[in-house]
Amino acid sequence: MMKRPAKILIVDDEDKHRRLIEALLAPLGYQTLVATSGEEAIRKSRTESPDLVLLDIRIPGTGGFEIARQLKQDEMTNMIPIVMVTALDEAQDRVKALEAGADDFLSKPVDQAELQARVRSLLLVKAHNDHMRHYQQELQEEVANRTRELEQALQRIKSASLETLHRLARAAEYKDKDTGGHIQRVAHYAASIGRQMGLEDSMVENVFHAAPMHDVGKIGIPDHILLKPGPLSPDEWEVMKLHTAIGGRILAGSVFEFIRLGETVALSHHEKWDGTGYPRGLWGTEIPLAGRILAVADVFDGLTSRRPYKAALPVNNSLEIMKDGRGKHFDPEVVDAFFAVQDKILRIREEYREDKAESEIRQPHAEVPNPCESATLLTATAVK
């Protein structure tokens, strides 16, 4: 591919001066353009992209100094070298030209050797600057491409990690004869509550991904305890409570924020606002916010879902129990957010509920608890 000749824009309103400079440059093979006014010089500098501008200071109208300033302030033209053509005794003009952004000077009358030397020198500078600019652009594009590739790779890793964790969480739920609807409902409940509480989108997303991991520790609980249809003995109760610590150990040490949050909710979703929960007996705001949110989401789903040891409760009764737990089992602010999005919660419950027909056939006459007995019911639901 042949290299194009350098373009030189000659800005001068006097025809004889323009012709002289063109004649002096002709032997070097440069392509010359001409402009006779400041407006034309600025326009051609933008549209023709010259490699060099030879600018007469005394150009009528806009004037050489102003032309130089405008060219140097414009991103499209600020890399074009400018040679100001001045009279020999105009030292003050040279200072003004430097301030306006001129790169070099030529004195009138123009000497051929001096003209050709200065033009060659500045064209080399321009070529170097163009090379560096193009190299920088290519480097930025390469960095952008590699960044996109890295982001895509990280997204694939994140997606694979999320799928693995969801499958692990589902494996734990299958031990409890759940088809996975529980972890989907709890995740959506928790995200809706968090969004209502004004959490940032990134935190809501992390809560959504962390929620299915809250009971992953159940995978380490013996079936004869986890699936026991009746009340647990004190010793069995202590074993059952270990699922929080087991879940914490399974998820510990991750570099991913949502997995670290999963560890948090696994350890804290059975803590209670009044300090009577487990495993550490935290109370109030000592309990991590994600754990407080999961406590509400998990208990509501536990109340309205069938388990090996209990029937599902009607929604109205479950909502009364949730209200009764405000300030005792649950963070009042989280409960308020839950009820603020109650309609959305119920839509989620319908969308992700287990087989309706199977549920209705197996428990057509489920016993409706007295709301006054909520403390006992909450304990029985939350433990398992």
VEXDREN-2710 file (C-alpha; in Angstrom, 1 decimal):
% VEXDREN-2710
k/r/px/py/pz
1/MET/0.0/0.0/0.0
2/MET/1.5/3.3/-1.1
3/LYS/1.9/6.0/1.5
4/ARG/-0.1/9.2/0.7
5/PRO/1.8/12.5/0.4
6/ALA/1.7/14.8/3.3
7/LYS/-1.0/17.5/3.2
8/ILE/0.1/21.1/3.9
9/LEU/-2.5/23.9/4.3
10/ILE/-1.2/27.3/3.3
11/VAL/-3.2/30.1/4.9
12/ASP/-2.4/33.5/3.3
13/ASP/-4.6/36.1/1.6
14/GLU/-1.8/37.2/-0.8
15/ASP/-1.7/35.2/-3.9
16/LYS/2.0/35.8/-4.7
17/HIS/3.0/34.5/-1.2
18/ARG/0.9/31.4/-1.6
19/ARG/2.3/30.6/-5.0
20/LEU/5.8/31.1/-3.8
21/ILE/5.4/28.7/-0.9
22/GLU/3.7/26.2/-3.2
23/ALA/6.6/26.4/-5.6
24/LEU/9.2/25.9/-2.9
25/LEU/7.4/22.8/-1.6
26/ALA/6.6/21.3/-5.0
27/PRO/10.0/19.5/-5.3
28/LEU/9.3/17.6/-2.1
29/GLY/6.1/16.0/-3.4
30/TYR/3.7/17.4/-0.8
31/GLN/0.0/18.0/-1.5
32/THR/-0.8/21.6/-0.9
33/LEU/-4.1/23.2/0.1
34/VAL/-4.9/26.9/0.3
35/ALA/-7.1/29.1/2.4
36/THR/-7.5/32.9/2.1
37/SER/-9.4/33.6/5.3
38/GLY/-9.6/32.4/8.9
39/GLU/-13.0/30.8/8.5
40/GLU/-11.8/28.8/5.4
41/ALA/-8.6/27.8/7.2
42/ILE/-10.6/26.4/10.2
43/ARG/-13.1/24.6/8.0
44/LYS/-10.4/23.0/5.8
45/SER/-8.4/22.0/8.9
46/ARG/-11.4/20.1/10.1
47/THR/-12.5/18.6/6.8
48/GLU/-9.2/17.9/5.0
49/SER/-7.1/16.9/8.1
50/PRO/-3.8/18.5/6.9
51/ASP/-0.5/17.3/8.4
52/LEU/0.8/20.9/8.7
53/VAL/-0.6/24.4/8.6
54/LEU/1.6/27.3/7.3
55/LEU/-0.3/30.3/8.8
56/ASP/0.4/34.0/8.0
57/ILE/0.0/36.1/11.1
58/ARG/-1.5/39.1/9.2
59/ILE/-4.4/37.1/7.6
60/PRO/-7.5/39.5/7.5
61/GLY/-10.6/38.8/9.5
62/THR/-10.2/36.2/12.2
63/GLY/-6.4/36.8/12.3
64/GLY/-3.6/34.4/12.6
65/PHE/-3.4/34.3/16.4
66/GLU/-7.1/33.5/16.8
67/ILE/-7.0/30.9/14.1
68/ALA/-4.1/29.2/15.9
69/ARG/-6.0/29.3/19.2
70/GLN/-9.1/27.8/17.7
71/LEU/-7.2/25.0/16.0
72/LYS/-5.4/24.1/19.2
73/GLN/-8.6/24.1/21.3
74/ASP/-10.4/21.8/18.9
75/GLU/-9.9/18.0/19.5
76/MET/-10.1/17.4/15.7
77/THR/-7.3/19.8/14.9
78/ASN/-5.2/20.2/18.0
79/MET/-2.5/17.7/16.9
80/ILE/-1.8/19.6/13.6
81/PRO/1.5/21.5/13.8
82/ILE/1.3/25.2/13.0
83/VAL/4.1/27.2/11.5
84/MET/3.5/31.0/11.9
85/VAL/4.9/33.1/9.1
86/THR/6.1/36.5/10.5
87/ALA/8.3/39.5/9.5
88/LEU/11.9/39.5/10.8
89/ASP/11.3/42.4/13.2
90/GLU/8.1/41.1/14.8
91/ALA/9.5/39.6/18.0
92/GLN/6.4/40.5/20.0
93/ASP/4.3/38.7/17.5
94/ARG/6.3/35.6/18.0
95/VAL/5.5/35.6/21.8
96/LYS/1.8/36.0/21.0
97/ALA/2.0/33.2/18.5
98/LEU/3.6/30.9/21.1
99/GLU/0.8/31.8/23.5
100/ALA/-1.7/31.0/20.8
101/GLY/-0.2/27.5/20.3
102/ALA/2.2/27.9/17.3
103/ASP/4.8/25.1/17.0
104/ASP/7.4/27.0/14.9
105/PHE/8.1/30.2/12.9
106/LEU/9.2/31.2/9.5
107/SER/10.4/34.7/8.7
108/LYS/9.5/36.7/5.6
109/PRO/10.9/36.6/3.0
110/VAL/10.7/32.8/3.2
111/ASP/14.0/31.0/2.6
112/GLN/13.6/27.7/0.7
113/ALA/16.1/25.7/2.7
114/GLU/14.7/26.9/6.0
115/LEU/11.1/26.3/4.8
116/GLN/11.9/22.7/3.7
117/ALA/13.9/21.9/6.9
118/ARG/11.1/23.1/9.2
119/VAL/8.4/21.4/7.2
120/ARG/10.3/18.1/7.2
121/SER/11.0/18.4/11.0
122/LEU/7.4/19.1/11.9
123/LEU/6.0/16.4/9.6
124/LEU/8.2/13.9/11.3
125/VAL/6.8/15.1/14.7
126/LYS/3.3/14.8/13.3
127/ALA/3.9/11.3/11.9
128/HIS/5.2/10.3/15.3
129/ASN/2.3/11.8/17.2
130/ASP/-0.2/10.1/14.7
131/HIS/1.6/6.8/15.3
132/MET/1.4/7.2/19.0
133/ARG/-2.2/8.2/18.9
134/HIS/-3.2/5.3/16.7
135/TYR/-1.2/3.0/18.9
136/GLN/-3.0/4.3/22.0
137/GLN/-6.4/3.8/20.3
138/GLU/-5.5/0.3/19.3
139/LEU/-4.3/-0.4/22.8
140/GLN/-7.5/1.1/24.3
141/GLU/-9.5/-1.1/21.9
142/GLU/-7.5/-4.1/22.9
143/VAL/-7.9/-3.4/26.6
144/ALA/-11.7/-2.9/26.0
145/ASN/-11.9/-6.2/24.1
146/ARG/-9.9/-8.1/26.8
147/THR/-12.0/-6.4/29.5
148/ARG/-15.2/-7.6/27.8
149/GLU/-13.7/-11.1/27.4
150/LEU/-12.8/-11.1/31.1
151/GLU/-16.2/-9.9/32.1
152/GLN/-17.8/-12.5/30.0
153/ALA/-15.6/-15.2/31.5
154/LEU/-16.3/-13.9/35.0
155/GLN/-20.0/-14.0/34.2
156/ARG/-19.7/-17.6/33.1
157/ILE/-17.9/-18.5/36.2
158/LYS/-20.5/-16.7/38.3
159/SER/-23.3/-18.4/36.4
160/ALA/-21.7/-21.8/36.9
161/SER/-21.1/-21.0/40.6
162/LEU/-24.7/-19.9/41.0
163/GLU/-26.0/-23.0/39.3
164/THR/-23.8/-25.3/41.4
165/LEU/-25.0/-23.5/44.6
166/HIS/-28.6/-23.6/43.6
167/ARG/-28.3/-27.3/42.9
168/LEU/-26.6/-27.8/46.3
169/ALA/-29.4/-25.9/48.0
170/ARG/-31.9/-27.9/46.1
171/ALA/-30.2/-31.2/47.1
172/ALA/-30.6/-30.1/50.8
173/GLU/-34.3/-29.2/50.2
174/TYR/-34.9/-32.6/48.5
175/LYS/-34.0/-34.3/51.7
176/ASP/-37.0/-32.4/53.1
177/LYS/-39.2/-33.7/50.2
178/ASP/-39.4/-30.2/48.7
179/THR/-39.1/-29.9/44.9
180/GLY/-37.1/-26.7/45.0
181/GLY/-40.1/-24.3/45.1
182/HIS/-39.1/-23.2/48.6
183/ILE/-35.7/-21.9/47.7
184/GLN/-37.2/-20.0/44.7
185/ARG/-40.0/-18.4/46.8
186/VAL/-37.7/-17.5/49.6
187/ALA/-35.2/-15.9/47.2
188/HIS/-37.9/-13.8/45.6
189/TYR/-39.5/-12.9/48.9
190/ALA/-36.2/-11.7/50.3
191/ALA/-35.3/-9.7/47.1
192/SER/-38.8/-8.0/47.2
193/ILE/-38.4/-7.1/50.9
194/GLY/-34.8/-5.8/50.4
195/ARG/-35.9/-3.7/47.5
196/GLN/-38.8/-2.2/49.5
197/MET/-36.3/-1.4/52.3
198/GLY/-34.3/0.7/49.8
199/LEU/-31.3/-1.5/49.5
200/GLU/-29.0/-0.9/46.5
201/ASP/-29.6/-3.0/43.4
202/SER/-26.3/-4.9/43.9
203/MET/-27.2/-5.8/47.5
204/VAL/-30.7/-6.9/46.4
205/GLU/-29.1/-9.1/43.8
206/ASN/-26.7/-10.6/46.3
207/VAL/-29.5/-11.3/48.7
208/PHE/-31.5/-13.0/45.9
209/HIS/-28.5/-15.3/45.1
210/ALA/-27.6/-15.9/48.8
211/ALA/-31.2/-16.7/49.9
212/PRO/-31.3/-20.3/48.4
213/MET/-28.2/-21.2/50.5
214/HIS/-29.8/-20.4/53.9
215/ASP/-30.6/-24.1/54.6
216/VAL/-27.8/-25.8/52.8
217/GLY/-26.5/-27.1/56.1
218/LYS/-29.5/-29.4/56.2
219/ILE/-27.6/-31.7/54.0
220/GLY/-25.6/-32.7/57.0
221/ILE/-28.6/-33.5/59.3
222/PRO/-29.6/-37.2/59.6
223/ASP/-32.8/-38.0/57.8
224/HIS/-34.4/-39.5/60.9
225/ILE/-34.2/-36.1/62.5
226/LEU/-34.8/-33.9/59.5
227/LEU/-37.8/-35.9/58.3
228/LYS/-39.2/-36.8/61.6
229/PRO/-43.0/-36.3/61.4
230/GLY/-43.4/-35.4/65.0
231/PRO/-41.8/-33.1/67.6
232/LEU/-38.1/-33.4/68.2
233/SER/-36.6/-34.5/71.4
234/PRO/-34.2/-32.1/73.2
235/ASP/-31.2/-34.0/71.9
236/GLU/-32.6/-34.1/68.4
237/TRP/-33.4/-30.4/68.6
238/GLU/-29.7/-29.6/69.3
239/VAL/-28.6/-31.7/66.3
240/MET/-31.2/-30.0/64.1
241/LYS/-29.9/-26.5/65.1
242/LEU/-26.4/-27.6/63.8
243/HIS/-27.6/-27.0/60.2
244/THR/-26.8/-23.3/60.6
245/ALA/-23.2/-24.0/61.6
246/ILE/-22.8/-26.7/58.9
247/GLY/-24.1/-24.3/56.3
248/GLY/-21.7/-21.7/57.4
249/ARG/-18.8/-24.1/57.1
250/ILE/-19.8/-25.3/53.7
251/LEU/-19.9/-21.7/52.4
252/ALA/-17.0/-20.2/54.4
253/GLY/-13.9/-18.7/52.7
254/SER/-15.3/-17.7/49.4
255/VAL/-14.1/-14.7/47.4
256/PHE/-17.5/-14.1/45.9
257/GLU/-19.6/-11.6/47.7
258/PHE/-22.9/-13.4/47.2
259/ILE/-21.4/-16.6/48.6
260/ARG/-20.0/-14.8/51.6
261/LEU/-23.6/-13.4/52.1
262/GLY/-24.8/-17.0/51.8
263/GLU/-22.6/-17.9/54.7
264/THR/-24.0/-15.0/56.6
265/VAL/-27.7/-16.0/56.0
266/ALA/-26.9/-19.7/56.7
267/LEU/-25.6/-18.7/60.1
268/SER/-28.1/-16.0/61.1
269/HIS/-31.5/-16.7/59.6
270/HIS/-32.6/-18.5/62.8
271/GLU/-31.5/-15.6/65.1
272/LYS/-34.4/-13.7/66.6
273/TRP/-34.9/-10.0/67.2
274/ASP/-35.4/-10.5/70.9
275/GLY/-32.2/-12.6/71.3
276/THR/-33.8/-16.0/71.8
277/GLY/-32.7/-17.5/68.5
278/TYR/-29.7/-19.6/67.5
279/PRO/-26.9/-20.4/67.0
280/ARG/-25.4/-17.4/68.8
281/GLY/-28.3/-15.8/70.5
282/LEU/-27.8/-12.4/68.7
283/TRP/-30.5/-9.8/69.2
284/GLY/-31.6/-6.6/67.4
285/THR/-29.2/-5.1/64.9
286/GLU/-26.5/-7.5/66.0
287/ILE/-28.2/-9.9/63.5
288/PRO/-26.9/-9.1/60.0
289/LEU/-29.6/-7.4/57.9
290/ALA/-29.6/-10.2/55.3
291/GLY/-30.3/-12.7/58.1
292/ARG/-33.2/-10.6/59.4
293/ILE/-34.7/-10.4/55.9
294/LEU/-34.3/-14.2/55.4
295/ALA/-35.9/-14.9/58.8
296/VAL/-39.1/-13.2/57.6
297/ALA/-39.0/-14.8/54.2
298/ASP/-38.2/-18.3/55.5
299/VAL/-40.8/-18.3/58.3
300/PHE/-43.6/-17.1/56.1
301/ASP/-42.8/-19.7/53.5
302/GLY/-42.5/-22.3/56.2
303/LEU/-45.9/-21.4/57.6
304/THR/-47.7/-21.6/54.2
305/SER/-45.9/-24.8/53.0
306/ARG/-46.5/-28.4/53.9
307/ARG/-43.6/-30.1/55.8
308/PRO/-43.2/-33.7/57.0
309/TYR/-44.1/-32.6/60.5
310/LYS/-47.0/-30.2/59.7
311/ALA/-49.6/-29.1/57.3
312/ALA/-49.6/-25.8/55.4
313/LEU/-51.5/-23.0/57.1
314/PRO/-53.9/-20.7/55.4
315/VAL/-52.4/-17.4/54.2
316/ASN/-54.5/-15.2/56.5
317/ASN/-53.5/-17.1/59.6
318/SER/-49.9/-17.1/58.5
319/LEU/-50.0/-13.3/58.0
320/GLU/-51.4/-12.9/61.5
321/ILE/-48.6/-14.9/62.9
322/MET/-46.1/-12.8/61.1
323/LYS/-47.6/-9.6/62.6
324/ASP/-47.5/-11.2/66.0
325/GLY/-43.8/-11.9/65.6
326/ARG/-43.0/-8.2/64.9
327/GLY/-40.5/-6.9/67.5
328/LYS/-40.1/-10.4/69.0
329/HIS/-39.0/-12.9/66.3
330/PHE/-38.6/-10.4/63.6
331/ASP/-37.0/-7.0/62.9
332/PRO/-40.0/-4.6/62.9
333/GLU/-38.6/-2.7/59.9
334/VAL/-38.3/-5.9/57.9
335/VAL/-41.9/-7.0/58.8
336/ASP/-43.2/-3.6/57.8
337/ALA/-41.4/-3.9/54.4
338/PHE/-42.9/-7.5/54.1
339/PHE/-46.4/-6.2/54.5
340/ALA/-45.8/-3.2/52.2
341/VAL/-45.2/-5.7/49.4
342/GLN/-47.7/-8.3/50.6
343/ASP/-49.5/-8.4/47.3
344/LYS/-46.2/-9.1/45.4
345/ILE/-45.3/-11.8/48.0
346/LEU/-48.6/-13.6/47.5
347/ARG/-48.1/-13.4/43.7
348/ILE/-44.7/-15.0/44.1
349/ARG/-46.2/-17.7/46.3
350/GLU/-48.7/-18.6/43.6
351/GLU/-46.1/-18.5/40.8
352/TYR/-43.7/-20.8/42.6
353/ARG/-46.0/-22.9/44.7
354/GLU/-45.9/-26.7/44.7
355/ASP/-48.4/-28.8/42.9
356/LYS/-51.8/-27.3/43.8
357/ALA/-53.8/-30.4/43.2
358/GLU/-51.5/-32.6/45.2
359/SER/-51.5/-30.1/48.1
360/GLU/-55.3/-29.8/48.1
361/ILE/-55.9/-33.6/48.0
362/ARG/-53.4/-34.4/50.8
363/GLN/-54.6/-31.8/53.2
364/PRO/-58.2/-30.7/52.5
365/HIS/-59.0/-30.2/56.2
366/ALA/-55.7/-28.7/57.6
367/GLU/-56.1/-27.6/61.2
368/VAL/-56.2/-23.8/61.5
369/PRO/-54.1/-22.6/64.5
370/ASN/-55.1/-20.0/67.0
371/PRO/-53.0/-16.8/66.4
372/CYS/-52.6/-16.7/70.2
373/GLU/-50.4/-19.8/69.9
374/SER/-48.1/-18.1/67.4
375/ALA/-45.0/-18.3/69.6
376/THR/-45.1/-22.1/69.7
377/LEU/-45.9/-22.4/66.0
378/LEU/-43.1/-20.0/65.1
379/THR/-40.6/-22.0/67.1
380/ALA/-41.7/-25.3/65.5
381/THR/-41.6/-23.9/62.0
382/ALA/-38.3/-22.1/62.3
383/VAL/-36.4/-24.9/63.8
384/LYS/-37.0/-27.3/60.9
END
